[in-house]
């Protein structure tokens, strides 16, 4: 009986291991609600950009969501979260800016989708870009906007990833 019980328990553990191994997850970086980002970006952190608009420079900030990280570098103008005079927010990137997205340790990114009014004229260091979407299988993706890109107005970035059997620690506020 003990041998049978051990085999049964081993089978159960193996089944849970298989189910956990390829589990895909999503991390959404919502720049239209900057207080929901990690770190949280509050209105008192914005600088006056003139004409009733405000900006928060992002190039020295690493955003995280479920272990996924997102960093930007400046292009022809500083990368920033923009608060328009009408009170709406988005992420603004400019000519030659970059965005690096990295999976949790040991994880793999399988797709990235951008939404926003203007998200175009960019390439990736690997995988396939089709419109506002990227697909492949990589632990890190670096996007670069072209020298002819207009102001990019990104609402959110959705990253689909697998932890390959690892664990992801949710952000504290979730």
C-alpha positions in Angstrom: 0.0 0.0 0.0 2.8 2.4 0.8 4.4 1.8 -2.6 1.1 2.5 -4.3 0.6 5.7 -2.3 4.1 6.9 -3.1 3.5 6.3 -6.9 0.2 8.1 -6.6 1.7 11.1 -4.9 4.6 11.2 -7.3 2.1 11.2 -10.2 0.2 14.1 -8.7 3.5 16.1 -8.2 4.5 15.5 -11.8 1.1 16.6 -13.1 1.3 19.9 -11.1 4.9 20.3 -12.4 3.8 19.9 -16.0 0.9 22.3 -15.6 3.1 24.9 -14.0 5.9 24.5 -16.6 4.3 26.1 -19.6 1.9 28.4 -17.9 1.6 31.7 -19.8 1.0 34.9 -18.0 0.3 38.5 -19.0 1.8 41.7 -17.6 0.1 45.0 -18.6 1.9 48.3 -18.3 -1.0 50.8 -18.3 0.5 54.2 -18.9 -3.0 55.8 -19.0 -3.2 55.2 -15.2 0.4 56.0 -13.9 -0.5 55.6 -10.3 -1.2 51.9 -11.0 2.4 51.4 -12.4 5.2 50.0 -10.3 6.7 52.3 -9.2 3.6 54.4 -8.9 3.8 57.7 -10.7 1.7 60.4 -8.9 0.8 63.9 -10.2 3.2 65.6 -7.8 6.1 63.8 -9.6 5.3 65.6 -12.9 7.0 68.7 -14.2 5.2 71.5 -16.0 5.7 71.1 -19.7 3.8 74.3 -20.7 0.4 74.8 -22.3 -1.3 73.0 -19.4 0.6 69.8 -20.0 2.9 67.9 -17.5 5.7 65.3 -18.0 7.5 62.6 -16.0 10.8 61.5 -17.5 11.0 57.7 -17.7 14.6 57.0 -18.8 15.9 56.5 -15.3 12.9 54.4 -14.2 12.5 50.7 -14.4 8.8 49.6 -14.4 8.0 46.1 -13.2 4.9 44.0 -13.4 4.8 40.3 -12.3 8.6 40.1 -12.7 8.6 41.6 -16.2 10.7 44.8 -16.5 10.3 47.7 -18.9 12.9 50.4 -19.4 13.1 53.3 -21.9 15.9 55.4 -23.2 15.7 58.9 -24.6 15.6 59.6 -28.3 15.6 63.0 -29.9 13.5 64.2 -26.8 13.3 62.7 -23.3 11.0 59.7 -23.0 8.2 60.6 -20.7 4.7 59.9 -19.3 2.7 62.8 -20.6 -0.3 64.3 -18.8 -2.2 66.4 -21.4 -4.0 69.5 -20.5 -7.3 67.5 -20.7 -6.0 65.2 -17.9 -5.3 62.1 -20.0 -2.0 60.2 -19.8 0.2 58.2 -22.2 3.8 57.2 -22.6 5.7 59.4 -25.2 8.7 58.2 -27.1 10.5 60.1 -29.8 12.9 59.5 -32.7 15.7 56.9 -31.9 14.2 56.1 -28.4 14.5 52.5 -27.2 12.3 50.3 -25.0 13.7 47.2 -23.4 11.4 44.5 -22.0 12.8 41.6 -20.0 11.1 38.5 -18.9 11.3 37.3 -15.2 14.5 35.3 -14.5 14.4 32.2 -16.6 11.2 33.2 -18.4 10.4 33.7 -22.1 8.4 36.5 -23.7 6.2 35.2 -26.5 4.2 38.3 -27.5 4.1 42.0 -26.9 1.2 44.2 -28.0 1.2 48.0 -27.9 -2.0 50.2 -27.9 -2.2 53.9 -28.4 -2.9 56.6 -30.8 0.5 56.5 -32.5 2.7 53.4 -32.3 4.7 52.9 -35.4 8.1 53.1 -37.1 9.9 50.8 -34.7 11.9 47.6 -35.1 12.9 44.9 -32.6 16.3 43.3 -32.1 14.7 39.8 -32.6 11.4 38.3 -33.5 8.7 39.7 -35.8 7.0 43.1 -35.7 3.6 43.3 -37.3 1.9 46.6 -36.9 1.7 47.2 -33.1 2.6 43.6 -32.2 5.7 41.6 -31.7 6.0 37.8 -31.6 8.8 35.3 -31.1 10.4 33.6 -28.1 13.0 35.6 -26.2 14.0 36.5 -22.7 14.6 40.1 -23.7 13.4 42.4 -26.5 14.8 45.8 -27.4 12.6 48.0 -29.6 14.1 51.0 -31.4 12.1 53.8 -33.0 13.4 55.1 -36.3 14.9 58.5 -37.0 11.8 59.4 -38.9 9.3 58.3 -36.2 6.8 60.9 -35.1 5.8 61.3 -31.4 4.8 57.9 -30.2 1.7 57.9 -27.9 1.5 54.6 -26.1 -1.4 53.8 -23.9 -0.3 50.4 -22.7 2.1 47.5 -23.4 0.8 43.9 -22.9 3.5 41.3 -22.5 2.7 37.6 -22.7 5.3 35.4 -21.1 6.0 32.0 -19.6 8.0 31.4 -16.5 9.2 28.0 -17.7 8.5 26.3 -14.5 9.7 29.2 -12.3 7.6 31.3 -10.0 6.6 34.9 -10.4 6.0 37.0 -7.4 3.1 39.4 -8.0 3.6 43.1 -7.4 2.7 44.0 -3.8 -0.4 46.1 -4.7 -2.1 43.3 -6.6 
